[in-house]
Amino acid sequence: MLDKSTRRKKRTRNKLKKISERDRLSVFKSNNHIYAQIIDDKKGITLASASSLEKNYRENKDLTRKDLAKKIGEEIAKRSLAKGIKSISFDKGKYRYHGIIKILAEAARNAGLDF
C-alpha cells in the first residue's frame, strides 16, 4: 500500500500528463533547499531551472525560506519567459498547495507565467 504523499504525487502527475499539452513546472523541496524546473515531457528535457543552490542565493544568508521561495518563483518565471514559454501546468508533486509551494507558485504567476 502506498502512503498518502506517493499517491498524491502519482495522481497529480498522471492528470497533468494526460490532460495538458503544456510544459510542466515541477517543484521539489528538501529540508534545506527549493528546486523548480520547466520540463518538456514530449522530449523529456528540462527547459529552464532555478534552485536555492545557486550562488546568488547561497551567499545571501539572511533570506528566510518564504523569501527564498518567492525569489525562486520569480527567477523561474523570468528564465522561462526569456525562452518564450508563457503557458505552463503546475506540478506540485507530492506536496499540498500551501506554504512555500503556494508562495513559489504565486510569485511565478505574478511574474508573468500563465497556469
C-alpha positions in Angstrom: 0.0 0.0 0.0 1.3 3.4 -1.0 1.5 6.3 1.5 -0.5 9.5 1.1 2.3 11.6 -0.4 3.2 8.9 -3.0 -0.5 8.5 -4.1 -0.8 12.3 -4.3 2.3 12.6 -6.5 1.2 9.8 -8.9 -2.3 11.3 -9.1 -1.1 14.8 -9.8 1.5 13.9 -12.3 -0.8 11.5 -14.3 -3.5 14.1 -14.5 -1.1 16.7 -15.8 0.4 14.4 -18.4 -2.9 13.1 -19.6 -4.8 16.4 -19.8 -2.3 19.1 -20.5 -0.2 19.7 -23.6 1.8 22.4 -21.9 5.2 22.3 -20.5 5.3 21.4 -16.8 6.7 23.5 -13.8 7.9 20.8 -11.4 8.7 21.8 -7.8 10.7 19.9 -5.2 11.7 21.0 -1.8 14.1 19.4 0.7 14.7 20.4 4.3 17.2 23.0 3.2 16.6 23.9 -0.4 13.9 24.5 -3.1 14.1 23.5 -6.7 11.9 24.4 -9.7 12.2 23.4 -13.3 10.3 23.7 -16.5 10.1 20.3 -18.2 9.0 19.3 -21.8 7.5 15.8 -21.3 7.3 15.1 -25.0 11.1 15.5 -25.5 12.0 14.6 -21.9 14.2 17.6 -21.4 14.5 20.4 -18.9 14.0 23.8 -20.5 14.7 26.1 -17.5 15.6 25.6 -13.9 16.2 27.6 -10.7 17.1 26.5 -7.2 18.3 27.8 -3.9 21.7 26.1 -4.5 22.7 28.8 -7.0 25.5 31.1 -5.9 23.5 34.3 -5.5 21.0 32.6 -3.1 23.6 30.7 -1.1 25.6 33.8 -0.4 22.6 35.7 1.0 22.2 34.1 4.4 19.5 36.5 5.7 16.7 35.2 3.4 14.0 33.2 5.1 12.6 30.1 3.4 9.5 32.1 2.4 11.6 34.9 0.8 13.7 32.3 -0.9 10.6 30.6 -2.4 9.4 33.9 -3.7 12.7 34.7 -5.3 12.9 31.2 -6.9 9.4 31.6 -8.3 10.3 35.0 -9.8 13.5 33.6 -11.2 12.0 30.6 -12.9 9.3 32.8 -14.4 12.0 35.2 -15.8 14.0 32.4 -17.3 11.0 30.7 -18.9 9.7 33.9 -20.3 13.2 34.6 -21.8 12.9 31.2 -23.6 9.4 32.1 -24.9 7.5 29.8 -22.5 4.5 31.6 -21.1 1.8 28.9 -20.6 2.7 26.0 -18.3 1.0 23.5 -16.0 2.0 23.5 -12.3 3.2 20.1 -10.9 3.2 20.4 -7.1 4.3 16.8 -6.9 3.7 15.2 -3.5 3.2 18.5 -1.7 0.0 20.2 -0.7 -0.7 23.6 -2.2 0.1 25.7 0.8 3.1 27.4 2.5 6.3 27.5 0.4 4.8 25.7 -2.6 2.0 28.3 -2.7 4.4 31.2 -2.3 6.5 29.9 -5.2 3.5 29.4 -7.5 2.0 32.8 -6.8 5.4 34.6 -7.3 5.8 32.8 -10.7 2.2 33.7 -11.6 2.7 37.4 -10.7 6.0 37.5 -12.7 4.1 36.6 -15.9 3.6 32.8 -16.1 0.1 31.5 -17.0 -1.2 28.5 -15.2 
